[in-house]
Amino acid sequence: MKYPIRTFAYTFVLSAILTSCGGSSGVLSTPIENIDTSPIKVSELTESELNTWSHRDLLVDTIPGMSVNKAYKKIIKGKKGEPVIVAVIDSGIDIDHEDLDDVLWTNGDEIPNNGKDDDNNGFVDDIHGWNFVGEGYNEQLEFVRLLASGDTSNPRYKEAQAEYAEEYQKYTGYKTQYDQIYQQVSGAHQAVSKALNKEDYTLDDVNTINTQDQSLQQSVAIVKYVYSLDAKSIPSFLDEIKTGLIEINDMLNYHLNKSLSGRKTGDDPNNLNDKLGYGNNNPRPVSENETHGTHVTGIIAAERNNNLGTNGVANNVQIMAIRSTPNGDEYDKDVALAIHYAADNGAKVINGSFGKSYSPHSEWVRDAIKYAAEKDVLVVMSAGNSSENVDLKPSFPNDAVGTGTEVSDNFLLVGSITHDYGSDMVSSFSNYGKVNVDVFAPGSEIYSSLPKNTYGLKDGTSMAAPNVTGVAALIRSQYPNLTAGQVKRILMDSGLPIKAKVTVGENKDVKTFSEISSSGKIVNAYNALIMASQVANSK
């Protein structure tokens, strides 16, 4: 499930529009002596810097990117390497996108559109991957499925009941608040537009309004407050509120709907052996709101230097498109079979940008991760967006039960950072955990591809994971003899060791990176390729 990130961050500050109160301050500021030896970037990022920040270098740009540009300039230098198949297990992917259509994996053993399973792999006409969700889209959350089952003997049933009550109340409140905010800001925008005789006004324009009309004064105050939230414009702010309302309504109408029957594939999701013939060979989105998989894919592999949109991290990748994530929680069965499919069909890296806190068949997924290890496949997963310590609260998928022994050495869990180096560099939404989260990487305001040849910014550990997947693909391309376990260790050991104290979680707890991840580092492509060369040459 991809929880809302930036939009709901507004909930806690937008109440000021309704109550005319101010904001709040953080609990930790970063003194100069507490940021290692690197300066803080004080000026606001330009549009170009923002759209490419994850590829930039901390020393050169004072932006904590992954030094991808530096790696290409000083190490890769035009060397293409071996092609690497990367499986993206996600929502639908726009495989016809102008920046992705030339980086697709094609199953050469399958004759297109002949209605036969030519390669006898169990999937008919799987040319570019497989769609385990079929025509389905809207789904429940996993704990809602538990409640809908009525299985009161389940040890987490009462926990699910309590969570349902809390979430339903919370999102009902969100809906009321967002509706009110939209109405007030929209009304204020109309009044200010009329006063200025234009809709594309700036804050400077608003400051010229001098009126004794109390209603207009209130509208001006509301507009000024919205601008104080770093809104680019009032219309763009209203668009974000509308996006938030879509997500809120999805939560209430689908994700928390105990009566919903969203699965359309005709199989039994609780029977792992019921796997032949369900789904289809079309991994594209089925809804205009299904953008996540396309964005994730572009981060990894958008065609480089083609004067379109964006550059992916990796330069010689074939994307295997696997749709397993609906608008709601994915099914464990689909995830397990998707991992098997990727491993059986030649993927060397798997990216999974999804997760949930309940998993009735988590052992199926752990077994699949172990199977991928046997096939020498690295699995990179997002840590989740609930601002929680996942060592203390269950989070799936994972390669261990709790903080117990890992089933294999091929699984990497990734947290998210922002471009603001210093105390606030861990994304406010990012999960963390000294045992379970391995590394951190750029995940806030990441620019990438969106369906129908468009591009935009998204936030989430969902964006941090594919950044790491891209670096992993670079390593496996340049040094194909390294194992998945070696690549994981290189990504962890070669990262930038951040000593600065940072704030994490909803309570803004003060921690060091070594307390919130097992490596204590953020991934760095330049360093990783240097270490990969050293490890490869030492064989």
C-alpha positions in Angstrom: 0.0 0.0 0.0 1.4 3.4 -1.0 0.3 5.7 1.8 0.0 9.5 1.0 3.1 11.4 1.8 3.3 15.1 1.0 -0.4 15.8 0.9 -1.2 14.6 4.4 1.8 16.4 5.7 -0.4 19.5 5.1 -3.0 18.3 7.5 -1.2 19.3 10.6 -0.4 22.9 9.3 -3.5 23.6 7.3 -5.6 23.7 10.4 -4.2 27.2 10.8 -6.3 28.3 7.8 -9.3 27.3 9.7 -8.3 28.4 13.2 -5.9 31.4 12.3 -3.1 30.0 14.4 0.6 29.6 13.5 3.0 26.8 12.9 5.5 24.9 15.1 9.2 24.7 15.4 11.5 21.6 15.3 13.2 20.0 18.3 16.6 19.9 16.8 18.6 22.4 14.8 21.9 21.6 13.2 24.9 23.5 14.4 27.8 23.8 12.0 30.0 21.5 14.1 27.4 18.7 13.9 27.4 18.2 10.1 30.6 16.3 9.6 32.8 18.4 7.3 30.2 19.3 4.7 28.5 22.7 4.5 24.7 23.0 4.5 23.2 24.3 1.3 21.4 27.5 2.4 19.8 28.6 -0.9 16.7 27.0 -2.2 17.2 24.5 -5.0 16.7 25.6 -8.5 14.3 23.6 -10.6 17.2 21.9 -12.4 18.8 21.0 -9.0 15.5 19.7 -7.6 14.8 17.5 -10.6 18.3 16.0 -10.5 19.3 16.2 -6.8 19.4 12.5 -6.2 22.2 12.2 -8.8 24.3 15.0 -7.3 27.3 15.0 -5.0 27.5 16.2 -1.4 31.0 17.6 -1.7 30.5 19.3 -5.1 26.9 20.4 -4.7 26.3 20.4 -0.9 23.3 18.2 -1.8 23.3 14.6 -0.3 22.6 12.8 -3.6 24.2 9.5 -4.6 27.0 10.9 -6.7 25.6 9.3 -9.9 26.9 12.1 -12.2 30.3 11.8 -10.6 30.3 8.1 -11.1 29.5 8.4 -14.8 32.1 11.2 -15.4 35.0 9.6 -13.5 34.5 5.9 -13.4 32.1 4.6 -16.1 33.3 7.1 -18.8 31.1 5.6 -21.5 31.6 2.0 -20.6 28.2 0.4 -21.2 28.9 -2.9 -19.3 26.8 -6.0 -19.5 23.0 -5.7 -19.9 21.2 -6.4 -16.6 17.6 -7.4 -16.3 15.8 -5.6 -13.5 12.4 -6.7 -12.4 10.1 -3.9 -11.2 7.3 -5.5 -9.1 4.8 -2.7 -8.6 1.6 -1.2 -9.9 1.0 -0.9 -13.7 4.0 0.4 -15.7 3.5 2.5 -18.9 5.8 0.4 -21.1 4.9 2.7 -24.1 6.4 5.8 -22.4 8.9 7.7 -24.5 11.6 7.4 -21.9 11.0 3.7 -21.1 10.0 2.0 -24.4 13.7 1.4 -25.3 14.7 -0.2 -22.0 12.2 -3.0 -21.8 13.0 -6.6 -21.3 11.6 -8.8 -24.1 11.1 -12.5 -23.7 12.8 -13.8 -26.8 11.5 -17.3 -26.2 7.9 -16.2 -26.5 6.2 -15.6 -29.9 4.1 -12.5 -29.4 0.3 -12.7 -29.4 -0.1 -16.3 -30.6 -2.0 -17.3 -27.5 0.5 -20.0 -26.6 3.0 -20.6 -23.8 5.9 -21.0 -26.2 8.7 -21.2 -23.6 6.6 -23.4 -21.2 7.2 -21.1 -18.2 3.5 -21.2 -17.3 2.6 -17.7 -18.7 1.1 -17.2 -22.1 2.5 -14.4 -24.3 4.5 -12.9 -21.4 6.5 -10.6 -23.8 7.6 -7.9 -21.3 6.5 -9.4 -18.0 3.3 -10.4 -16.3 0.2 -8.8 -14.6 -0.7 -10.8 -11.5 -3.6 -8.4 -10.6 -5.4 -8.7 -14.0 -8.0 -6.1 -14.5 -8.3 -5.4 -10.8 -7.4 -2.1 -9.2 -9.1 -1.0 -6.0 -8.4 -3.2 -3.0 -8.7 -3.4 0.8 -5.9 -3.1 3.3 -4.7 -6.4 4.6 -6.0 -5.8 8.2 -9.4 -5.0 6.7 -9.3 -8.4 4.9 -8.7 -10.0 8.2 -11.7 -8.3 9.7 -13.8 -9.1 6.7 -12.9 -12.8 7.1 -14.4 -12.9 10.6 -11.5 -15.0 11.8 -11.6 -14.0 15.5 -9.0 -16.7 16.3 -6.3 -14.8 14.5 -3.9 -13.5 17.1 -4.0 -10.0 15.5 -7.8 -9.8 15.1 -8.3 -7.4 18.1 -5.3 -5.4 17.0 -6.9 -5.0 13.6 -10.2 -4.0 15.1 -8.5 -1.2 17.1 -6.5 -0.1 14.0 -9.7 0.0 11.9 -11.5 2.2 14.4 -8.5 4.6 14.6 -8.0 4.8 10.8 -11.6 5.2 10.0 -12.0 8.1 12.5 -8.8 9.7 11.3 -9.7 9.6 7.6 -13.2 10.7 8.2 -11.7 13.7 10.0 -9.3 14.3 7.1 -12.1 14.3 4.6 -14.1 16.9 6.7 -11.0 19.1 7.1 -9.8 18.9 3.5 -13.3 19.7 2.2 -13.3 22.8 4.4 -9.8 23.8 3.4 -10.6 23.4 -0.3 -13.8 25.5 0.0 -12.1 28.3 2.0 -8.9 28.5 -0.2 -10.9 28.2 -3.4 -13.3 31.0 -2.2 -10.3 33.2 -1.2 -8.6 32.5 -4.5 -11.7 33.6 -6.4 -12.0 36.8 -4.4 -8.3 37.7 -4.8 -8.4 36.9 -8.5 -11.4 39.2 -8.9 -9.7 42.0 -6.9 -6.5 41.7 -9.0 -8.4 40.9 -12.3 -6.2 37.9 -13.0 -5.8 34.3 -11.7 -2.1 33.9 -12.2 -1.1 36.4 -9.5 2.0 36.3 -7.3 2.5 37.0 -3.6 3.8 40.5 -4.6 0.5 41.1 -6.4 -1.4 40.1 -3.3 0.6 42.5 -1.2 -0.6 45.4 -3.3 -4.2 44.9 -2.2 -5.4 47.6 0.2 -9.0 47.3 1.2 -11.4 48.0 4.0 -13.6 45.1 2.9 -13.4 42.6 5.8 -14.4 39.7 3.6 -11.6 40.5 1.1 -9.2 41.1 4.0 -9.9 37.6 5.2 -9.4 36.2 1.7 -6.1 38.0 1.4 -5.0 36.6 4.8 -5.8 33.1 3.7 -3.9 33.4 0.4 -0.9 34.9 2.2 -0.9 32.0 4.6 -1.0 29.4 1.8 2.0 31.1 0.2 3.8 30.9 3.6 3.6 27.1 3.2 5.9 27.3 0.2 3.1 26.9 -2.3 4.2 27.7 -5.8 0.7 29.1 -6.6 -2.8 28.9 -5.2 -4.0 26.7 -8.1 -1.2 24.3 -7.6 -2.0 24.2 -3.9 -5.7 23.5 -4.6 -4.6 20.7 -7.0 -2.7 19.1 -4.1 -5.7 19.3 -1.9 -7.8 17.7 -4.6 -5.2 14.9 -4.9 -5.4 14.5 -1.1 -9.2 14.2 -1.3 -8.8 11.4 -4.0 -6.5 9.5 -1.6 -8.8 10.1 1.4 -11.9 8.9 -0.6 -9.9 5.9 -1.8 -9.1 5.0 1.8 -12.8 5.4 2.9 -14.4 3.8 -0.1 -12.0 1.0 -0.9 -9.1 0.4 1.5 -11.3 0.5 4.7 -14.4 -1.0 3.0 -15.0 -4.3 4.7 -17.6 -5.2 2.0 -15.3 -4.6 -1.0 -14.5 -7.5 -3.2 -11.7 -6.2 -5.4 -9.9 -9.2 -6.7 -10.9 -10.1 -10.3 -8.4 -12.9 -11.2 -10.6 -15.9 -10.3 -7.9 -17.6 -8.2 -7.8 -18.4 -4.5 -5.3 -15.9 -3.0 -4.9 -18.2 0.0 -3.7 -21.1 -2.1 -0.2 -20.7 -3.5 -0.6 -23.8 -5.7 -3.6 -22.2 -7.5 -1.3 -20.3 -9.9 -1.8 -21.4 -13.4 -3.7 -19.1 -15.8 -4.5 -16.2 -13.5 -3.6 -12.6 -14.4 -2.6 -11.6 -17.9 0.3 -10.4 -20.0 -0.5 -6.7 -19.9 1.5 -4.9 -17.2 0.3 -1.4 -18.1 -1.9 0.7 -15.7 -5.6 0.2 -15.8 -6.5 3.6 -14.2 -5.3 7.1 -15.0 -4.4 7.4 -11.3 -2.1 4.4 -11.5 1.2 6.2 -11.8 3.5 4.7 -9.1 5.1 1.9 -11.2 5.9 4.2 -14.1 7.6 6.6 -11.7 9.6 3.9 -10.0 10.7 2.5 -13.3 12.0 5.8 -14.6 14.1 6.3 -11.5 16.0 3.1 -12.3 16.1 3.1 -16.0 14.7 6.1 -17.9 16.8 6.2 -21.1 19.9 8.4 -20.4 20.9 11.4 -22.5 18.1 11.2 -25.0 17.0 14.8 -24.3 13.7 13.6 -22.8 12.4 14.0 -19.3 15.0 12.5 -17.0 18.0 10.1 -16.8 17.7 6.8 -15.0 20.5 5.8 -12.6 21.5 2.7 -14.7 22.6 2.9 -18.3 22.3 -0.7 -19.5 19.1 -2.1 -18.0 16.3 -4.2 -19.4 13.1 -3.6 -17.3 10.9 -6.7 -16.6 7.5 -5.2 -15.9 5.5 -7.1 -13.2 2.2 -5.7 -12.0 1.4 -7.1 -8.5 0.3 -4.0 -6.5 -3.3 -2.8 -6.7 -4.7 0.4 -5.3 -4.6 -1.1 -1.8 -2.6 -3.8 -0.2 -0.9 -6.4 -2.4 -1.6 -10.1 -1.8 1.3 -12.2 -0.4 0.6 -14.8 -3.1 1.1 -12.3 -5.9 4.3 -11.0 -4.4 5.8 -14.5 -3.9 4.9 -15.6 -7.4 6.2 -12.3 -8.9 9.6 -12.8 -7.2 9.7 -16.4 -8.5 8.7 -15.2 -12.0 11.5 -12.6 -12.0 14.1 -15.0 -10.7 13.1 -17.7 -13.2 13.2 -15.4 -16.2 16.7 -13.9 -15.7 16.3 -10.9 -13.5 19.5 -10.0 -11.5 17.9 -7.2 -9.4 14.3 -7.0 -8.2 12.8 -3.7 -7.0 9.8 -3.8 -4.7 8.4 -0.4 -3.7 5.4 -1.6 -1.6 4.7 -2.8 1.9 2.2 -3.4 4.7 2.0 -4.1 8.4 -0.1 -7.3 8.2 1.0 -10.3 6.1 -1.0 -13.6 6.5 1.3 -15.6 4.3 4.6 -13.8 5.0 6.4 -17.2 4.9 5.6 -17.5 1.2 7.4 -14.2 0.5 10.4 -15.1 2.7 10.6 -18.4 0.9 10.5 -16.5 -2.4 13.3 -14.2 -1.3 15.4 -17.2 -0.3 14.6 -18.7 -3.8 15.8 -15.5 -5.4 19.0 -15.8 -3.4 19.6 -19.3 -4.8 19.2 -17.7 -8.3 21.7 -15.0 -7.4 19.1 -12.2 -7.5 19.3 -9.1 -5.3 16.0 -7.9 -3.8 15.7 -4.2 -3.0 12.6 -3.1 -1.0 11.3 0.1 0.4 11.2 0.5 4.2 7.7 2.1 4.3 6.2 5.5 5.0 4.7 5.3 8.4 7.4 7.2 10.4 7.9 4.1 12.5 10.7 1.9 13.9 10.2 -1.3 12.0 12.4 -3.2 14.5 9.5 -2.7 16.9 6.4 -2.8 14.7 5.8 -5.5 12.0 6.5 -4.5 8.4 6.3 -6.7 5.4 7.9 -8.0 3.1 11.0 -8.8 5.1 13.7 -11.4 5.1 13.3 -12.3 8.8 10.7 -12.8 11.5 11.0 -9.6 13.5 14.7 -9.0 14.2 15.5 -12.7 13.9 17.9 -14.5 11.6 17.7 -13.5 7.9 16.8 -16.2 5.5 19.4 -15.1 3.0 22.0 -12.4 2.2 20.3 -10.9 -0.9 17.6 -8.6 0.7 18.1 -4.8 1.1 15.6 -2.6 2.9 15.9 1.1 2.1 14.9 4.3 4.1 14.5 7.8 2.6 16.3 11.0 2.9 15.7 14.5 1.6 17.9 17.0 -0.1 18.2 19.1 3.1 21.5 17.9 4.5 21.6 18.2 8.3 19.2 17.4 11.1 16.1 17.1 8.9 17.7 15.0 6.2 15.7 11.8 7.0 12.3 12.1 5.3 9.6 12.8 7.9 7.6 9.8 6.5 10.4 7.3 6.4 10.4 4.1 8.5 13.7 3.3 10.2 15.3 0.5 12.3 18.8 -0.4 13.3 18.3 -4.1 12.6 15.9 -4.2 9.6 16.6 -1.0 7.6 20.0 -1.5 5.8 20.6 1.9 4.1 19.1 5.3 3.3 18.9 6.9 -0.1 17.1 9.9 -1.8 13.3 9.5 -1.6 11.8 13.0 -1.2 10.8 15.1 -4.2 12.2 12.7 -6.8 11.6 13.6 -10.4 10.8 10.8 -12.8 8.5 9.5 -15.5 4.7 9.4 -15.3 2.2 7.8 -17.7 1.4 9.2 -21.1 4.9 10.8 -21.6 4.7 13.1 -18.6 7.0 13.6 -15.7 6.8 14.8 -12.1 7.9 14.7 -8.5 6.9 12.0 -6.0 7.9 11.2 -2.4 8.4 8.0 -0.5 10.7 5.2 0.4 9.1 3.9 -2.8 11.4 6.4 -4.6 14.5 5.6 -2.4 14.4 1.9 -3.2 14.7 2.3 -7.0 17.5 4.8 -6.6 19.4 2.0 -4.8 18.2 -0.5 -7.4 19.7 1.6 -10.1 23.1 1.7 -8.3 22.9 -2.1 -7.8 22.2 -2.5 -11.5 25.2 -0.4 -12.4 27.4 -2.6 -10.2 26.0 -5.8 -11.7 26.5 -4.4 -15.2 30.1 -3.2 -14.7 31.1 -6.2 -12.6 28.9 -9.1 -13.6 31.0 -11.7 -11.7 30.0 -10.2 -8.3 27.2 -12.1 -6.4 24.0 -10.6 -5.1 25.3 -10.9 -1.6 28.5 -9.1 -2.5 26.6 -6.3 -4.2 24.4 -5.9 -1.1 27.5 -5.7 1.1 29.2 -3.2 -1.2 26.1 -0.9 -1.2 26.1 -0.9 2.6 29.8 -0.6 3.2 30.6 2.0 0.5 27.9 4.5 1.5 28.6 7.9 3.1 28.8 7.5 6.9 26.6 10.3 8.2 27.6 11.3 11.8 25.1 14.1 12.1 22.2 13.7 14.5 18.9 13.6 12.8 15.2 13.6 13.7 13.0 10.6 13.0 9.4 9.5 13.5 6.3 11.5 14.4 7.9 12.6 17.7 11.0 13.9 16.0 13.3 11.6 18.1 17.0 12.6 17.9 19.1 9.7 16.5 22.3 9.0 14.7 22.3 7.2 11.4 23.9 4.2 13.0 20.9 4.0 15.4 18.3 4.0 12.5 20.0 1.6 10.1 22.4 -1.3 10.1 25.0 0.5 7.9 24.6 4.0 9.3 25.1 5.2 5.7 23.5 6.7 2.6 24.1 4.9 -0.7 26.8 6.5 -3.0 27.2 5.3 -6.5 30.7 6.6 -6.9 32.0 4.9 -3.8 30.1 1.7 -4.6 31.7 1.4 -8.0 35.2 1.9 -6.6 34.6 -0.8 -3.9 33.0 -3.1 -6.5 36.2 -2.8 -8.6 38.3 -3.6 -5.6 36.2 -6.7 -4.7 36.1 -7.9 -8.3 39.8 -7.6 -8.8 40.6 -9.4 -5.5 38.9 -12.6 -6.7 
